[in-house]
């Protein structure tokens, strides 16, 4: 096919509207009078295919019969002279009867050094029926390269134009019985072909899933040992400094254990000191000195351990930021295990979002995939970003849905308040329209068959 690979087509509504415009234009061309048909072709084709310029030549007279945006072609105008030179240059080539994107060198040669007023991308499309010579040529120009989807639409539309052109210049034959029925069948066949073409047009898949703003590198506050939370020293979302006390664990048992360990250390130290003095003259005391030294080391280790636990009963902030947790009343009096997370300390804003992609909708996503985040606070101002992480396995969300966890970094300047929720639109690979529409029914069938 001509042109570059098609970029991402629009959404489903855009595809359906484009198909409707194609059908309406085909019917409009067939119904247009002979003197009105060239104007329809040059000026109304833009409803189905976007362009900036359109020129229509009648190959029987080799003259321009219609221009886009003009009621009639002005003979002798510089623009019309340029078009005539371009027509002769293309007609002299071996591919004049084929649809093609005109070569830049050919266009520059036709311009003959003048300032060209033509669009940079010109598409030459002969209007002809199968097995017959072209009756007219439609040339379209625009600033952007031609996409594969545009060529597919033009192939169908220019076929209808060629039929309308030949019919408008042929003698009207008497109405034959069954002609209306045959025409209806033809229209149905054309509509079916266009529907099949539209079904296999590539569209960019996308998934919308719940998302939340999370910290890039949060610092977690965890229980240093098993205990009971006595109090929370800060309120939720309060700013904190590194080293500030955030959580206090129950200290009574720890203080009791520390006091017992301190008393045991005093006793063991006194016993060892007394035995050291007696060992100078008493052989039996000298024999007990080694065991008393070992007991003293054991008691001192237990004392140091109890003292360290008591010091760690006040859990401090590991970094500057805000304390992120829920209601403090949920923690007071609650037993915690060693390493259990109580809260996290993070910057007040972040540009990272965490997305829960339902397993039934998930597709193959790679790092760098485009993401758009619509926050609940300002859904009219989406923030764009790129996917940076996709979990390998699914997990159960709080709502009971199996989902993959994905993370995306938003563009610079898109920092949002931590914890803001919204919806994320993750763009996937291009797929035929029919497969994308049937993805859920196909997934349901797979679940039944497996």
C-alpha positions in Angstrom: 0.0 0.0 0.0 1.0 3.6 -0.5 2.2 6.0 2.3 3.5 5.4 5.7 2.0 3.0 8.3 -1.2 4.3 9.7 -0.9 6.2 13.0 -3.3 5.4 15.8 -6.9 5.7 14.6 -9.4 7.6 16.8 -11.8 6.0 19.1 -14.8 3.8 18.2 -17.1 6.8 17.7 -14.7 8.4 15.3 -14.4 5.2 13.2 -18.2 4.9 13.0 -18.6 8.5 12.1 -16.0 8.2 9.4 -17.8 5.1 8.0 -21.1 7.0 8.0 -19.5 9.9 6.2 -18.1 7.5 3.6 -21.5 6.0 2.9 -23.2 9.4 2.7 -20.6 10.7 0.3 -21.0 7.6 -1.9 -24.8 8.2 -2.1 -24.3 12.0 -2.5 -22.0 11.4 -5.6 -24.4 9.0 -7.2 -27.3 11.5 -6.8 -25.4 14.6 -7.8 -26.2 16.1 -11.3 -23.5 16.0 -13.9 -22.5 19.6 -13.6 -22.5 19.4 -9.7 -20.5 16.2 -9.4 -17.0 17.7 -9.8 -17.7 20.3 -7.1 -18.9 17.5 -4.7 -15.8 15.5 -5.4 -13.4 18.4 -4.8 -15.1 20.0 -1.8 -17.0 17.4 0.1 -14.4 14.6 0.2 -12.9 16.4 3.2 -15.8 15.0 5.3 -14.2 11.5 5.1 -10.5 12.3 4.5 -8.8 15.4 5.8 -6.8 17.5 3.2 -5.9 21.1 2.5 -6.1 21.2 -1.3 -8.1 19.3 -3.9 -7.9 19.4 -7.7 -10.1 17.4 -10.2 -9.1 17.0 -13.9 -11.4 15.6 -16.6 -9.1 13.3 -18.6 -11.3 13.7 -21.7 -10.5 17.4 -22.0 -7.4 17.4 -19.8 -8.6 20.4 -18.0 -9.2 21.3 -14.4 -12.9 21.1 -13.7 -13.0 21.7 -9.9 -10.9 23.2 -7.2 -11.4 23.0 -3.5 -12.6 26.3 -2.0 -13.4 27.9 -5.4 -16.6 28.1 -7.3 -14.8 27.9 -10.6 -11.2 27.6 -12.0 -9.9 31.0 -13.3 -8.1 30.3 -16.7 -4.7 31.9 -16.9 -4.2 32.2 -13.2 -0.6 31.3 -11.9 -2.1 28.6 -9.7 -3.9 27.0 -12.6 -0.9 27.2 -14.8 1.2 25.4 -12.1 -1.5 22.7 -11.9 -1.5 22.2 -15.7 2.3 21.8 -15.7 2.1 19.3 -12.9 -0.6 17.3 -14.7 1.6 17.1 -17.8 4.6 16.0 -15.8 2.7 13.2 -14.1 0.9 12.2 -17.3 4.2 11.7 -19.0 5.3 9.1 -16.4 4.6 5.4 -16.7 2.5 5.4 -13.5 0.0 8.1 -14.5 -2.9 5.5 -14.2 -1.9 4.4 -10.7 -2.7 5.9 -7.3 0.5 7.3 -5.9 2.1 9.9 -3.6 3.8 12.3 -6.0 7.5 12.6 -5.8 8.9 15.8 -4.4 11.4 16.1 -7.3 8.6 15.8 -9.8 6.6 18.6 -8.1 9.6 20.8 -7.8 10.3 20.3 -11.5 6.7 21.3 -12.4 7.0 24.4 -10.2 9.9 25.6 -12.5 11.5 27.7 -9.8 8.3 29.5 -8.8 7.2 29.7 -5.2 5.1 26.6 -5.0 1.6 27.0 -3.5 1.0 23.3 -3.2 0.8 21.3 0.0 4.0 19.2 0.8 2.2 15.8 0.5 0.3 15.4 -2.8 -1.8 12.2 -3.5 -2.6 11.4 -7.2 -5.7 9.2 -7.5 -7.2 8.3 -10.9 -11.0 7.7 -11.0 -11.5 4.6 -13.0 -13.6 1.4 -13.2 -12.1 -2.0 -13.3 -10.8 -2.8 -16.8 -11.3 0.7 -18.1 -9.1 3.8 -18.6 -9.4 6.6 -16.0 -12.1 9.1 -16.7 -10.8 11.7 -14.2 -8.0 12.3 -11.7 -8.4 13.6 -8.2 -5.3 15.1 -6.5 -5.3 15.8 -2.8 -2.7 17.7 -0.8 -2.1 18.3 2.9 0.7 19.2 5.3 0.8 15.8 7.1 1.9 12.5 5.4 -0.9 10.2 4.2 -1.8 7.4 6.5 -2.8 3.8 5.6 -6.3 4.3 6.9 -6.8 7.4 4.6 -5.8 5.3 1.6 -8.3 2.5 2.5 -11.1 5.1 2.8 -10.1 6.8 -0.5 -9.9 3.4 -2.3 -13.6 2.8 -1.5 -14.7 6.4 -2.0 -12.9 7.0 -5.3 -14.4 3.7 -6.6 -17.9 5.2 -5.9 -16.8 8.5 -7.6 -15.7 6.7 -10.7 -19.0 4.9 -10.9 -20.9 8.2 -10.4 -18.7 9.9 -13.0 -19.3 7.3 -15.7 -23.0 7.1 -14.9 -23.4 10.9 -15.1 -21.9 10.9 -18.6 -23.7 7.8 -19.9 -27.1 7.7 -21.6 -29.9 6.8 -19.2 -31.1 3.3 -20.0 -34.7 2.3 -19.6 -35.7 1.0 -16.2 -35.5 -2.7 -16.1 -37.5 -4.9 -13.7 -35.6 -5.7 -10.6 -33.2 -2.7 -11.0 -34.2 -1.2 -7.6 -33.6 -4.6 -6.0 -30.2 -5.0 -7.6 -29.2 -1.5 -6.6 -30.3 -2.2 -3.0 -28.2 -5.4 -3.1 -25.2 -3.4 -4.4 -25.5 -0.9 -1.7 -25.8 -3.6 0.9 -22.7 -5.3 -0.5 -20.8 -2.0 -0.5 -21.8 -1.3 3.1 -20.8 -4.8 4.1 -17.4 -4.4 2.5 -16.9 -1.0 4.2 -17.9 -2.5 7.5 -15.4 -5.3 7.1 -12.7 -2.8 6.2 -13.6 -0.7 9.2 -13.6 -3.8 11.5 -10.0 -4.5 10.6 -8.7 -1.0 10.8 -6.1 -0.7 13.5 -7.1 1.3 16.6 -5.1 2.1 19.7 -6.3 0.0 22.6 -6.6 1.6 26.0 -7.7 0.6 29.6 -9.2 2.9 32.2 -8.5 1.8 35.8 -8.5 3.3 39.3 -5.3 5.0 40.4 -3.8 6.9 43.4 -0.9 9.3 43.9 1.8 7.5 45.9 5.3 8.5 47.1 8.3 7.7 44.9 10.5 6.6 47.8 8.5 6.5 51.1 10.2 6.0 54.5 8.2 3.4 56.5 7.9 3.6 60.3 7.9 0.0 61.6 7.7 -1.6 65.0 11.3 -2.4 66.2 10.0 -5.3 68.4 6.7 -6.9 69.4 4.7 -4.7 71.7 1.6 -2.6 72.3 1.1 0.9 70.9 0.8 3.3 73.8 0.2 6.6 71.9 0.7 8.3 68.5 2.6 11.6 68.9 1.4 13.2 65.6 -1.8 13.6 63.8 -2.4 12.2 60.3 -0.8 14.2 57.4 1.2 16.4 59.9 4.6 17.6 58.8 7.4 15.9 60.7 11.2 16.2 61.0 13.9 13.5 61.0 14.4 12.3 64.6 11.0 13.5 65.8 9.1 11.0 68.0 6.1 9.6 66.1 5.0 6.5 68.0 5.4 5.4 71.7 5.1 1.8 72.6 4.0 0.5 76.1 7.0 1.1 78.4 5.9 -0.4 81.8 7.0 -3.9 81.1 10.1 -2.7 79.4 11.0 -0.5 82.4 10.4 -3.4 84.8 12.6 -5.7 82.7 15.3 -3.0 82.6 15.2 -2.4 86.3 15.5 -6.2 87.0 18.4 -6.4 84.5 20.1 -3.4 86.2 19.8 -4.9 89.6 21.1 -8.2 88.3 24.1 -6.4 86.9 24.8 -4.7 90.2 24.7 -8.1 92.0 26.9 -9.8 89.4 29.4 -6.9 89.4 29.6 -7.0 93.3 30.1 -10.8 93.3 32.8 -10.6 90.7 34.6 -7.7 92.5 34.5 -9.6 95.8 35.8 -12.8 94.3 38.6 -10.9 92.6 39.7 -9.5 96.0 39.4 -12.9 97.7 41.3 -14.7 94.8 44.5 -13.1 96.0 44.6 -15.3 99.1 41.9 -17.9 98.5 42.5 -20.6 95.9 38.8 -21.6 95.9 37.8 -18.0 95.1 40.4 -18.0 92.3 38.7 -21.1 90.8 35.2 -19.4 90.8 36.5 -16.2 89.2 36.1 -17.5 85.6 32.5 -18.6 86.1 31.6 -15.3 87.8 33.2 -13.4 84.9 31.1 -15.3 82.4 27.9 -14.7 84.5 28.8 -11.0 84.6 29.2 -10.8 80.8 25.9 -12.6 80.4 24.1 -10.2 82.8 25.7 -7.2 81.1 24.5 -8.3 77.7 21.0 -8.8 79.0 21.2 -5.3 80.6 22.3 -3.7 77.3 19.5 -5.5 75.4 16.9 -4.3 77.9 18.2 -0.7 77.8 18.3 -0.7 74.0 14.7 -2.0 73.8 13.6 0.7 76.3 15.3 3.4 74.2 13.6 2.1 71.0 10.2 2.2 72.6 9.9 5.8 71.2 9.9 5.4 67.4 11.3 8.4 65.6 10.8 9.7 62.1 13.5 8.4 59.6 13.2 11.5 57.4 11.5 14.8 56.8 8.0 14.8 55.3 4.4 14.2 56.4 3.1 11.3 58.4 0.8 9.3 56.3 -1.6 7.0 58.2 -5.3 6.8 59.1 -7.1 7.3 62.4 -4.7 7.2 65.5 -7.4 5.6 67.5 -7.1 2.5 65.4 -3.5 2.0 66.7 -3.7 3.0 70.4 -3.7 -0.2 72.5 -3.1 -2.4 69.5 -0.4 -5.1 69.6 2.1 -5.0 66.8 4.6 -7.5 65.7 8.3 -6.9 64.9 8.6 -5.1 61.5 4.9 -4.3 61.3 4.3 -1.1 59.4 2.5 1.6 61.4 2.8 4.6 59.1 5.0 6.1 56.4 6.8 9.4 56.0 6.7 10.9 52.6 7.0 14.3 50.8 3.6 16.1 50.7 3.4 15.9 46.9 4.4 13.3 44.4 4.4 12.7 40.6 4.0 8.9 40.8 0.7 7.1 40.6 -0.2 3.5 41.4 -2.7 1.9 39.0 -4.8 -1.2 39.6 -5.3 -2.9 36.2 -8.1 -5.5 36.3 -6.8 -8.8 35.1 -9.7 -9.2 32.6 -8.8 -6.0 30.9 -5.0 -6.1 31.2 -2.9 -6.5 28.0 0.8 -6.4 27.3 2.3 -3.2 28.6 5.9 -2.2 28.4 7.9 0.4 30.2 7.4 3.8 28.6 3.8 3.2 27.7 1.8 6.4 27.6 -0.6 7.1 30.6 -3.1 9.8 31.3 -4.2 10.5 34.9 -7.6 12.1 35.6 -7.7 13.1 39.3 -11.0 13.4 41.1 -10.1 16.9 42.1 -9.6 18.2 38.6 -10.8 15.7 36.0 -10.8 18.3 33.3 -7.0 18.7 33.5 -5.4 15.3 32.9 -1.7 14.8 33.6 0.3 12.6 31.1 3.1 10.3 32.1 4.9 7.1 31.3 4.6 3.6 32.7 7.6 2.6 34.8 6.5 -0.7 36.5 4.1 -3.5 35.8 3.7 -6.4 38.3 4.3 -9.9 37.1 1.4 -11.5 39.1 -2.0 -10.4 40.1 -3.2 -9.6 43.6 -6.6 -9.2 45.2 -7.7 -5.5 45.6 -9.8 -4.3 48.6 -12.8 -4.5 46.4 -12.2 -8.2 45.7 -11.0 -7.8 42.1 -7.9 -9.6 40.7 -5.6 -6.9 39.3 -2.1 -6.1 38.2 -0.2 -3.3 40.0 1.3 -0.7 37.7 3.2 2.5 38.5 3.6 5.5 36.3 5.6 8.7 36.6 3.9 11.9 35.5 5.5 14.7 33.6 7.6 17.3 35.4 5.4 20.0 37.1 2.6 17.5 37.6 3.2 16.9 41.3 -0.1 16.2 43.1 -1.1 15.9 46.7 -0.2 12.5 48.2 -3.3 10.2 48.4 -5.3 11.9 45.6 -7.4 9.3 43.8 -8.6 9.3 40.2 -8.7 7.2 37.0 -5.7 6.4 34.8 -6.0 5.7 31.1 -3.2 3.3 29.9 -2.7 3.2 26.2 -1.9 -0.3 24.7 -0.7 -1.6 21.4 -2.6 -1.1 18.1 -5.1 -3.9 17.4 -7.9 -4.5 14.8 -11.1 -2.8 15.9 -13.1 -6.0 15.9 -10.7 -7.8 18.2 -10.7 -4.8 20.6 -14.5 -4.7 20.7 -14.7 -8.5 21.3 -12.0 -8.7 24.0 -14.4 -9.2 26.9 -16.6 -11.8 25.1 -13.5 -13.7 24.1 -12.2 -13.6 27.7 -15.5 -14.9 29.0 -15.5 -17.7 26.4 -11.9 -18.7 27.5 -13.0 -18.8 31.1 -15.9 -21.2 30.2 -13.7 -23.5 28.1 -10.8 -23.7 30.5 
